[in-house]
Amino acid sequence: MSAGAYRPGVDSARLVSEYVRLGLRFDRIQPGLVDSYAGTPSLRVRVRHEPRPEPLRLAARARELRGELAGCELAEFRRFFLDAQLTALEATGLRLGGRGLPFTDEVRACFQVDPQVGDPDEYRDAHRELDELLPGTGGLAERLAAVRRRDALPPGMLEPCLAAVSAALRGRVRARFGLPVQEQVRYRVVADRPWSGFNEHLGEFRSRVWVNADVLRRASALPQLVAHEAYPGHHTERCRKAAGIARAHPEHAIVLVNTPQCVLAEGLADLGLSAAVGEGWGAWAAQLFADLGIAVDGELAERVQAVLDRLLPVRQDALLMLHAQGRPEQDVVDHLRRWLLMPEERAAHLIRFLRDPLWRAYTTTYVEGRRLLREWFSSDPEGTSSTDRYRRLLDEALVPELVRAEIVARAHA
């Protein structure tokens, strides 16, 4: 952690305002980098009417603001947060200006994690477990596809099922964690997108969740999607931070893609179904869909998903193969098909996401965010409930270095 000791002399409010302004300027040269903004609307308008910024100048400004952090009166956790975010913005500016770091160094600067390739022996173990779980004969890929076809949604049922799952999870999250009274999520089904789902936070405790029908046509996949994007994932986190920490600390009025805050955001979202429902979510979902006339083997879906979660690092392998190792795209497709048991067209769709200029490194946040938070949860002292731990993620300004420091401190307690 490199925020440094306090040395008086810097206007803290101005520094935070400059950070927010800098994020808005980055969005001018890489649209989508601002994932959400709940600050003063006039500031965004003013930035839109400025001359188009130059990436290397933005990188230099990020570096200057980092240098000023040690001289401001911000609390230590706020300086750690801003130091992490500004380091990421500097790396992004260098890349967009043609002076990018080697890929793994870029990932480290943007996310405070060291991306590693997975262990094929662990993948083989997961495949052996799947072999025992999946009914039927033939290869694993064929048997997995057959299981997934069982709960394919009838035409016209995707939106009603999304609404039912969302309402059920919303009720559980409201009771367990609390939500602003006026919060709201609307779902929009689209096609031909590089992602399966996407949360667009609209401000004033409202979100629009886009769902890619090309990818998500199975009932058993919807609980994880809704938990990730809405309850208790991204939408819930944005609402609770907007109602809490962002009011006192305006740096949280802006959420920036490809920064350390995304590692924890994606990690908490991926663990959302466990936080909202917990063990037995398959049976819970099966009953929910039964009320809609859709049969789902929830127990099998839950057990299969637990094994597939262990294969998540395969996606980071693909990322490193493409951008760090320069491997041919067909090699990456073959790797995905072999270990994730996905058809070629699904592997090609995933590579489209990995090639996207904005999202090319983002897969790391899912893999390392989930890994880091699982370790953090398991290291928590006795007497702290999982609900309280998850609430911290929703409410506090944590970054990976701070989470790792807590893990180390607990190990030596």
NUVEXBA-52190 format. One record per residue (C-alpha): residue in one letter; x, y, z. Coordinates in steps of 0.02 Angstrom, whole numbers. Each point is the difference from the previous one (the first is absolute). Example, Ala and Ser with C-alpha at 12.3 -4.5 7.8 and 13.67 -1.06 7.14 Angstrom:
  type    east   north      up
     a     615    -225     390
     s      69     172     -33
//
This chain:
  type    east   north      up
     m       0       0       0
     s      77     161     -58
     a    -112     146      49
     g     134      67     118
     a      -7      98     162
     y     -96     162      15
     r      95     160     -37
     p    -109     157       9
     g     -20     118    -145
     v    -120     -76    -128
     d    -183      48     -17
     s     -84    -170      24
     a    -168      52     -73
     r      84      67    -157
     l     101    -161     -19
     v    -156    -108      10
     s     -89     114    -123
     e     147     -14    -119
     y      -6    -189      12
     v    -183      -1     -48
     r      32     123    -142
     l     145    -107     -60
     g    -111    -154      -7
     l    -128      95    -104
     r     137      57    -118
     f      61    -178     -23
     d    -176     -46     -54
     r      19     123    -143
     i     141    -101     -76
     q     -62    -174      49
     p    -190       5       9
     g     -67    -117     133
     l     146      24     120
     v    -122      92     114
     d    -114    -140      53
     s    -112     116      99
     y       0     180      58
     a    -110      73     136
     g      90     165      26
     t     -45     176     -55
     p     -79     -11    -174
     s      71     169     -51
     l     178     -64      25
     r     -28    -139    -125
     v     -74     125    -123
     r     150     115      18
     v     121    -143     -29
     r     -95     -52    -156
     h      25     174     -72
     e     186       8      34
     p     124     -29    -141
     r      31    -186     -26
     p     133     -51     127
     e     164     -85     -43
     p      29    -170      84
     l     180      32      51
     r     -47     166      81
     l    -137     -88      98
     a     127    -131      54
     a     117     137      58
     r    -141      84      96
     a     -41    -164      87
     r     182     -15      51
     e       1     180      66
     l    -155     -29     105
     r      78    -157      74
     g     148     104      51
     e    -114     123      89
     l     -87    -133     104
     a     134      -2     135
     g     -30     185      33
     c    -187      -5      24
     e    -107     -21     155
     l    -102    -147     -64
     a     -19    -150     113
     e     122    -139     -36
     f    -128    -118     -78
     r     -54     138    -120
     r     180      32     -52
     f      28    -186     -30
     f    -156      -5    -107
     l      47     152    -104
     d     180     -58     -18
     a     -60    -166     -71
     q    -125      82    -118
     l     123     129     -64
     t     133    -133     -31
     a    -125     -90    -109
     l     -48     158     -95
     e     182      38     -34
     a      25    -173     -74
     t    -155      21    -108
     g      60     169     -62
     l     169     -72     -47
     r     -83    -143     -96
     l    -118     116     -93
     g     147     114     -39
     g     101    -140     -79
     r     121     -23     145
     g     -85    -144      87
     l      82    -115     126
     p      28    -185     -32
     f    -170     -83      20
     t      26     -81     170
     d      74     163      67
     e    -152      92     -67
     v    -116    -122      89
     r      98      22     161
     a     -10     190     -13
     c    -185       1     -42
     f     -61    -131     123
     q     131     -27     138
     v       7    -186     -43
     d     128    -114     -82
     p     -89    -104    -132
     q      59    -180      -4
     v     -41    -144    -117
     g    -102    -138      78
     d      55    -176      46
     p     -51    -134    -127
     d       1    -130     139
     e    -136      97      89
     y     -98       8    -162
     r      17    -188     -20
     d     -65     -26     177
     a    -151     108     -39
     h     -32    -100    -158
     r       7    -162      98
     e    -129      68     121
     l    -110      54    -145
     d      16    -173     -74
     e     -77     -70     159
     l    -138     132       7
     l     -61       8    -179
     p    -125    -133     -55
     g       7     -92    -164
     t     141     -66    -106
     g     122      80    -119
     g     123     142      20
     l     -11     129     138
     a     -40     143    -118
     e    -146     -94     -76
     r     -69     -52     169
     l      17     176      71
     a     -90      71    -152
     a    -139    -129      22
     v     -24      50     182
     r      -9     182     -49
     r    -128     -34    -134
     r    -117     -71     131
     d     -41     170      73
     a       4     100    -161
     l    -132     135      13
     p    -152      -7    -114
     p     -17     146    -122
     g     -65     156      86
     m      42     -59     176
     l     169      85      27
     e     -73     166      57
     p    -133     -75     117
     c     133    -112      78
     l     118     147      23
     a    -138      96      87
     a     -41    -145     116
     v     181     -32      49
     s      32     185      25
     a    -152      23     112
     a      47    -150     106
     l     181      53      22
     r     -48     180      31
     g    -109     -51     146
     r     140    -102      77
     v     128     138     -23
     r    -115     134      70
     a     -27    -105     157
     r     183     -50      21
     f      98     155     -53
     g    -124     141     -24
     l     -37     102    -156
     p     -54     180     -32
     v    -189       9     -11
     q       2      76    -175
     e     125    -121     -80
     q     -53     -84    -162
     v      68    -118    -132
     r     -67     -22    -176
     y      56    -140    -116
     r      26      14    -188
     v      30    -153    -109
     v     121      28    -145
     a     107    -103    -118
     d     172       6     -81
     r      97      70     148
     p     175     -51      60
     w     -66     -34     178
     s    -139    -105      76
     g     -68     136     113
     f      40     182      38
     n     -57     120     136
     e     -26     180     -53
     h     -23     107     155
     l    -110     148     -40
     g      16      96     163
     e    -134      36     129
     f       9    -183      55
     r     -55     -65    -171
     s      83    -127    -113
     r     -32     -73    -171
     v      65    -178     -19
     w      31     -57    -178
     v     -13    -187     -29
     n      75     -82    -154
     a    -128    -127     -62
     d     133     -80    -112
     v      86     -65     156
     l    -130     -13     137
     r    -144    -112     -49
     r       3    -120     148
     a    -105      17     155
     s     137     -63     116
     a     118     138     -60
     l    -115     143      48
     p      22      -1     191
     q     187      26     -17
     l     -24     136    -131
     v    -129      98     101
     a      99     -20     161
     h     157      62     -88
     e     -74     149     -91
     a    -136      54     122
     y     -38     -82     168
     p     117       0      96
     g     132      38    -132
     h      37     156    -102
     h    -166      90      19
     t      -6     -30     188
     e     180      57      23
     r     -28     160    -101
     c    -158      40      98
     r      76     -28     171
     k     158      98     -41
     a    -103     142     -75
     a    -106       7     157
     g     152     -16     113
     i     184      26     -34
     a     -22     104    -159
     r     -91     136      97
     a     150      30     111
     h     137     -50    -123
     p     -39      65    -175
     e     135    -105     -84
     h    -129    -139       7
     a    -122      98    -107
     i      95     -71    -150
     v      32    -183     -40
     l     141     -33    -124
     v      27    -157    -102
     n     175     -78       1
     t      42      58     175
     p      26     -94     165
     q    -176      38      61
     c     -63    -116    -139
     v      92    -151      74
     l    -101       8     159
     a    -160      51     -90
     e       7    -153    -112
     g      54    -113     142
     l    -145      52     111
     a    -120     -13    -147
     d      59    -175     -42
     l     -28     -52     181
     g    -170      85       3
     l    -106    -156     -18
     s      92     -80     147
     a     -29     158     103
     a    -185      16     -42
     v     -53    -183       0
     g     149    -106      48
     e      15    -187      -9
     g    -155     -76     -75
     w     -29     137    -128
     g     -37    -134    -129
     a    -152     -65      94
     w     -55     179      32
     a      10      39    -186
     a     -88    -162     -49
     q    -150      47     105
     l      -1     175     -72
     f      -1     -64    -179
     a    -126    -136      41
     d    -125     139      39
     l      29      58    -180
     g     -26    -173     -72
     i     185     -30     -37
     a      87    -157      63
     v     177      23      64
     d     110    -128      88
     g      63     128     124
     e     106    -119     102
     l      96     -59    -152
     a      17     178     -66
     e      75      57     164
     r     123    -144      10
     v      55      21    -181
     q      22     188      22
     a     110     -28     153
     v     117    -105    -106
     l      -3     120    -147
     d      48     142     117
     r     164     -90      28
     l      32      16    -187
     l     -18     189       1
     p     190      26     -13
     v      -7     -75    -176
     r     -70     168     -55
     q     152      89      69
     d     110    -127     -90
     a     -84      55    -161
     l      32     182      43
     l     185     -31      29
     m      17    -109    -154
     l     -70     139    -109
     h      81     154      72
     a     156     -56      95
     q      56    -151    -101
     g     -61      53    -172
     r     -73    -171     -36
     p    -106     -29    -156
     e    -185      22      28
     q     -37    -180     -47
     d     114     -59     141
     v    -105     103     120
     v    -162     -70     -70
     d      67    -177      19
     h      52      35     181
     l    -173      67      43
     r     -88    -144     -85
     r     110    -130      84
     w     -13      60     179
     l    -164     100       5
     l     -89    -129    -109
     m     -80     137    -104
     p     -47      -7    -184
     e     109      92    -124
     e    -125     141     -27
     r      -7      34     189
     a     190       2       9
     a       4     122    -146
     h    -125     110      92
     l     111       2     155
     i     151      47    -105
     r     -99     146     -69
     f     -12      65     178
     l     186     -28      28
     r      40      97    -159
     d    -112     148      40
     p     108     157      24
     l     -89      46     162
     w     -23    -173      75
     r     157     -90     -60
     a      78     -17     174
     y    -161      -2     100
     t     -19    -190      15
     t     134       6     135
     t    -122      90     115
     y    -118    -150       1
     v     135    -128      30
     e     108      92     125
     g    -145      91      84
     r     -88    -162      40
     r     162     -83      56
     l      50     145     113
     l    -169      19      84
     r     -20    -186      30
     e     166       4      92
     w     -53     157      94
     f    -165     -79      53
     s      86    -159      60
     s     127     100      99
     d    -128     105      93
     p       4     -20     189
     e    -130    -104      88
     g    -154      92      59
     t     -18     105    -158
     s    -149     -53    -105
     s      12     -23    -187
     t    -136     131     -17
     d     105     128      93
     r     152     -42    -105
     y     -97      19    -162
     r     -75     163      61
     r     176      69      21
     l      31     -33    -184
     l    -159      91     -46
     d      36     151     108
     e     187      27      20
     a     136      66    -115
     l     111    -153      -9
     v     134     -39    -130
     p      96    -163     -25
     e     154      55      95
     l    -103      42     154
     v     -92    -167      -9
     r     165     -95     -14
     a      69      98     147
     e    -150     -54     105
     i      27    -182     -51
     v     183       9      52
     a     -42      87     164
     r    -128    -134      45
     a     124    -137     -42
     h     121      72     128
     a    -128      45     133
//
